[in-house]
């Protein structure tokens, strides 16, 4: 199964693999232009084919469908979830 984050403000699509980190300057996928994003903001995990997002104690937090996630806590992602962090809004997509 393939997992993607599609930016809602651009054509950018991130192909996600378990263990990927997204941040301003550290990780697998970097957004140096996003001053509201922590250096290492979130980590994506897949366990038993279930996708999760983990906030890495970011300064401004991570939101899934407008609900703020707790730091260092795995939150299940489902197809179509809206993910907001570091001033960027994404839609989570799954593909078989």
N, C-alpha and C positions, 0 to 999 in steps of 0.2 A: 504494500500500500504506500502511496506517495502522499506527502504532506507539504503544504505550501502556505506562506503568508503573502497575501497580495495587498500592497499599499493602496489605500483609497485615494491618495492625493497624487499618484503617479502611476506609471506602468511597471514599476519595480515589483518583481515576484521573487520571493526567497524560497528556494527548495530546502526543506528542513530534513536533517538527519538527527537521530538520537544523540544527545550530547552537545549539539550546536549551541553556541552562546551568541547573543545579539547585544551589542552595546555601542557606545560612542567611539571607543578606541581599542577595546579588547574583545577578542572573540572571533568566531567564525564569520560573522556578518557585522560590518561596522558602518555606522552612520556618523561620520565626523562633523557633519553640518548640524546635528541635533544637540544643542547645548543643554536641553532638558533631559537628555538620556544619560544615564550613568555609564561609566567606562565599560563595565560589564553589567548589563541591566537584567536580562532574562536568560534562562536556559530552557531548551526544548528537550524533552525526553519521550521515549516510547518504551513501554513495558507491557509485554504480552499483547502487543498490537494496539494498545491504548495510548493516545497522545496526551502529554501533559506539558504545562508551562509552569516554570518556577521563577518567581521574582527573587533576584539575588541581592536582597536588602538594598534596593535602589533608593535613591533620595526622593524621587517623585512618585514612586509606586507604579503598579501595573494594574490595569482594569480589564476585565473580561465581561462583555455585555453590561457595562457601566458599574459593575461590582468590583471594588478594590480587593485584590488578592492579598493574603498574608505573606510576608517574606518567608522564603525557604520552605514553602508549602506547595506540594504538587497539586495543580488544578487541572482537571480533565478538560480537554478541548474537544469540541464537536464541530462538524462541518457547518460553516456559516457563522460561527461565533465571531463577534467583533472584539478585537484586541487593541487596547490603547496603552502606549507607554512612550515616554520621552518625546511627547509632542507629535507622535506618528500614530495613525490609525490604520489597522490592517483587518482584512477578513481572512479567517482560517479556512482552508480548503483541503479536503481529502479526495484522493483519486485512486480508484482500484486499478 
